[in-house]
Amino acid sequence: MRNVWCILICLFCVNAFSQSTSIDYLIVAGGGGGASGGGGGGGVLQATNYSIPVNSNITITVGAGGSSGSGGSGSSGANIGGNGGNSSISSAYGNITAIGGGGGGNSAVNGGKGADGGSGGGGSYDKPSVAYSSGTAGQGNRGGRSDRAGYGAGGGGGGAGAVGSNAPTTHLGGPGGDGIQSSISGNATYYGGGGGGGVNHNCSCSVNNGGGQGGQGGGGNGSSLGYGNGNYNNGTAGTPNTGGGGGGTDPESTNANAGGSGIIIIRYLGTPKATGGDISEVGGYTIHTFTSIGNTIFNYRGNPEIQRTQISVDNSTVSVTFSDDVYGGSASATSTLEVADFALTMSGGSASLSSATPSSISVSGTTIGLGIPISGTPDGNELLTILPASNNSIFSVSGDTVSTTQSSNTT
């Protein structure tokens, strides 16, 4: 009967995700669509030195902007603005999710209240007592509402940095709240602005400053056209990839403005070591920008790590499969691995090693076969440790070293 000993592998170890690295991130959800009230800006989250696993697929999800609603009066339709889609970073270490902006209020739905979201949507025209919509704590702010019950216009959508404003006076829509500024891309840019509320007028004209102004961060402007029933709308949608809320419209208008899609930006110090998104280098950082709606994969390539080990039937060799091709030589001039690049130790049991250096080596892609210089007969209680011979003996093709200091070194 063959005796089998336990293997203690210590090259960034057998444990999954034993390596990690730190990134900075900005996560912006999609903005809410406008109706009478402006759409709320998408929720905004940002952090520095956030830990992620390396050599692991991380799912990046960018939320879509919310659909446009309608004014809500007469035959315009009972269509509240749609909420924006959530944006998130999901890894083995957890999920971080920014909440989509709330849709703007429509007088025929929920009493005219704007929808809750990352930032809340603005309330409908002529609804000065409706409850304010809510933003998500740490991500955004509430929306505004109308200021009067007769010719009161739509409230502004909330922004990531400020609440949406109430309609300021007769006929005029409330401005959207400003978003939050970030320089993670290398340029100071606002994200998550609220959409402006739509006008409320029957003048068959364009009202000067009738639509509320969109908040900084891609918020769309509210429509200023008071032309009665029909698709009369000169407001603007939230700007794509800012999470801006869509602008509102007049009560009789059949169509308001959609919210802007979200965005995710990741950066880390140094040259590119990851895949996914649009990659640029600014100020010593590598920046990955994700703008496509839906799911994308981000993978940070860390130092090579062991993915699988297998002992031969006769206990004479152990095969070690790495996450990447590995080499000997030096960081600047890699070469084929040699037995002297590895060091073996054994503890426990009745067998021992006749040498700390493997007796042979073979390389087949990412799998390295090492001869075990066994002395005596194993009894099944042996522990074998495999390490680089030094901190400068094994490298990836890009010259990253494999360390001899490990944290997960028992099996």
N, C-alpha and C positions, 0 to 999 in steps of 0.2 A: 504493500500500500504506500502511496506517495505521501510524504509529509509536506505540508504547506505552511509557510510562516506568514505572519501579518506583514504588510508593507507599510512603512512610514515614509510617505513622500513629502518632501519639503522644498518644493520649488513653486512658490506661490500656491502651494498645497492643493490637496484634492478637493477641499471644500469649495463649493461654487461661490463665485463672487467674492473671493478672499481679497482681491485687489479692489481698490476704489480710488477715485480722484475727485477733485473739486471743480465745480463750474459756477459761473454766475448765470442767472436766467431772468428773462422777462417773459411772462405769459399774459396774453391779452385775448379775452374771449370775443366772440362776435357781438356787434352792437344790435340793440333792438330796433325793429321797424317802427316807423311813425304811423300815426292814425290822425286824430285831431291833435292829441298831444305828441310831443317829440319822443323818439325812442331813447331808452336809457343806454348809456355807454356800456361796453363790455367790461366785465371785471378785470382788474389789473393786479397781478402779483409779480413781485421781483425780490430777488435775494442774491447774496454773494456767498461763496464758499459752501455751496450745497454739494453733499457727497452723493456720487453715483457709482454703480458697479462698472468696471471696465470689462472689455471683451464680452459684452452682453447687449442684446438688442433692447433699446429703450424706445417705447412708442411715443411719438409726438403727434398730438391731435390738435388741429387748428379748426376753430369753430366758424361756421358760416354766419353771415349777417342775417338778422331776422327779416321776414317778409313784410311788405308794406300793407297797411290796413287802409281804412277809408274814414271819411269824416263822421259818419254816423247819423246824419239828419236825412229825413225824407227817404228817397230811393237810393241813397249813396251806398248803403250796405252796412250791416252790423259786423264789421271786421276790425277787431283790435289788431294793433301791430304785433307781428310775431316776435317771440323772444329769440335773441341770438344764440348760437350754439356755443357750448362750453369748449374751452381749450385746456389741454392738460399735458403733463409729462408723467409717464407711467413706467416704473422700473421695479426690479425686485426689492428695492428699498422703500417703495411706497408710491402713492399717486399724489400729484399736486394739480388741483383743478381750479381754473378761473371760470366764474359763472357768467353765462351769456346775459347781455343787457335785456331789460324788460321792455316789452312793446308799449307803444303809446296808447293812451286811452281812447275809447270810442263810446259815445254817449249811450249807445244801445246795448253795451256789454258791461256787466259788473258795475252798473251805476256810473260808468264813465271813469272808473279808477284805472290808472296806468298799471301795467303788470310789474310785479316785483322781479328783481334780477340782480346781476352784478351791480349795476346801477338801475334804479327804477325808472319806468316810463312816465312821461308827463300825463297829467289828467286831461280829460276831455273838456271841450268848450262848455260854458254855462253851468259848470259843476263846481262852485266855489267851496262847497262843504264836503266833497268827497274825500275819503282818506288818502293821504299821500302814499304813493307806492314806496316800497322799501328797497334799499340797496343791501348788498351783502357786506357784513362787517369785514374791514380790512381790504376790501376790493372796490367799493364804490359807494354811492350816495343815493338818497331818495330823489324822486322826480318832483317837479312843481305841479301846480294846478291852475285852473281858471280863477279869476279874481272877482267875477260877478255872474249873476244868473241871466242877464240879458246882454247879448253881444260880448260876452266874455270869451276870449280866445283860448286855445289850448296851452297847457303848461309845458315848460321845457323838460326834457329828459335829464335825469341825473348824470353826472360825470364821475370819473374815478377820483377826481380831486376836489369837486365841489357839488353842492346840491343843484338840481334844476330849479330855475326861477319860476315863480308864478307869473301869469300874464300881467303885464304892468299897468294896463289901462284898457279902456274900451277898444275892441277890435284887434288889438295887437297881441301876438303870441309871445309866450315867455321864452327867454333865451335858455339854451341848454347849458348844463354845468360843464366847467372845464375838466379836462382829463389830467393825467399825471405825466410829468416829463421824465424821460430816461435818456441816458447817453450810452447805453450798452452797445449800440450799433456803431459808435464812433461819432455820431451826430446827435445833438440834443433835439429830441422829438417828443411831442405829446401824443398820448394814447388814451383811448377810452372817454372821449368827449361825448356829451349828451346832445341829442337832436333838438332843434328849436321847435316850439309849438306853432301850429298853423293859425292863420288869420281867421277872423269871424266877421264877415261883412257881406252885404247884399248889394254892393254898389256897382256890380258889373265892371269892376276896374281893378287895377293893381294898386294896392294900398302901400304907401310909402312906409318902409320898415314894418310892414304888416306881419310878416313871418318872423318868429324869434330866431336870433342868430345861433348857429350851432356852436357848441363849446369847443375850445382848443382840444385837439386830439381827434380830428376827423368827424366831429358832429355835423350832421347835415342841417342846412337852413330850412326853416319852415316856409311854407308857401305864402305868398302875399296876394294871391288872386282871389277876389271875392265875386266870382261870376255865376253863382248859383249852381243848379244841378248839372252834372257832367264831369268829365275828366279834366278839370282845370287845376293845374298844379305846376308851379314853377319853383317848388322847393327842391332840395338836393338830398341824395342818398348819403349815408355815412361813407366816408372814404375807405376804400378797400385796405385791409391789413393795418388798420388803426383801431378797430373795435368801436368806431364812432356810431352813435345812434342816428337813425334816419329822421329827416325833418317831417313835421306834421303838415296838415292841409286844412282847407276850409271845411266847415261842417257838411256842405252839399257835394263836396268833391268825392268821386268814386275811388280815387287813388292817392295815397300819400307816398312815402319814400322809404326804401329798404335800408336796413342797417349795414354797416361796413363789416367785412370779415375780420377775423382776429389775426394774430401773428404770435410766433414764439421765436425768441432769440436766445441763443446759448453762446457763451464765450468762455475761453480758458487761456491761461498764459502760454506763450510759446508758439511754435509752428504747428501746422495741422497734424492732428493725431486721431481724428475721428472722421466718420462719414455721415452724410445726411444733410439736406438743405443746401442753400447757397453759401459757399465758403469764401470768406475774405479775411484779410489780415490788416489790423489797424492798431497802432500804438503798442506793439508787443503782444497783442492778443490775437488769437484765432477766433473768428465769429461765424457761427452757423445760423442762418436765417431761414425760418420755415414760414412760407406764405401760402402754400397750396392747402385748400380746404380738405379735411379728412386726415387720415393716418399716414405717417411717414416714420421710418426707422432711423434712429441716431445710435451709432455704435462707437464708443471710445476705445481705441486699440491700446491696451495697456501692455506691460511687459509680459513676455510669454509665460503661460501657466500650464500646469499639468491638467489634462482633461481625462486621461484614462491610463491605467497601468494593468499589465497582465504578465503573470509568471509562466514560464514554460513548464511543460509536463515534468521534465526531469530536474526542475529547480536550478537549471544552470544559467538562465538569463532572465532578465526582466525587461519588458518593452514599456517605454514611456512615451505617451503621445501628448505633444504640446499643442497649445492653441494657435501657434504660429511657427514658421520655420525658425530654427535656432542654429547658431554658428559659434565657432571658437574664434581664436585670433584676438582682435581688438575692436573697439567701437568704430574706429576709422578704417579698419581693414579686416573685415570678417573672413574667416576661412572655415574649412570643414572641421567638424568637431573631432576631438581626439579623446582617448580614455583619460588622459591627464586633466581634462576639463571637468571631470566629475570626481567626487569623493564619496566613499561608502563607509558606513558604520553599521554594526549589528550588536544588539543587546538581547539578553534573555535566551532561554533554550540551551540546547547542548551543542549546536553548531557554532562556528565562528568564521571570520574572514581571514584568509591568509594574506590579504593585502587590502589597503584602503582604496586602491585604484581598480576600476573594473578590469577584468581580464580580456575583454574584447569590446568592440563597438561597431554597430552598423547603423546606417542612416537611410531611411526610406521616407522621404517627404517630411512630415512632422513627427514621425515615430522614430524613436531612438532605441535600439536594442543594446543592452549592457550585459556583458558577461559577469557573473557573480563568482568571485574566487572563494568558493565555499570550502571549509575544512570541517570534517566530521559529518555526522548524520543529523539532520534537523529533526526535532521532536515536535514541531508545531508551535512552539512558544517564542520563536525568534521574531525580533523586530528589526527591520532593515530601514536605514535612513539613507536617502540619496540627496546629495547637495551639490551645488557648483563647488569646484575646488577653491574658488575665491569669488569675491564680488566683481571680479573683472575677467571671468573665464568663459561665460556664456552670454550671447547677445542675440537680439533680434536683428533682422536685416537692416533696420534703421539705426542700429547701434545702441539700443536700450539694454542696459545690463539686467541680469537676473540676480537678485540679492540673496545672500545667505542668511539674512535675518527674516524670520517668518513668525507669524502669530498663530496660525492654525497648523500645528505640527504633530498631531497624534491621530491615529486611526484605530 
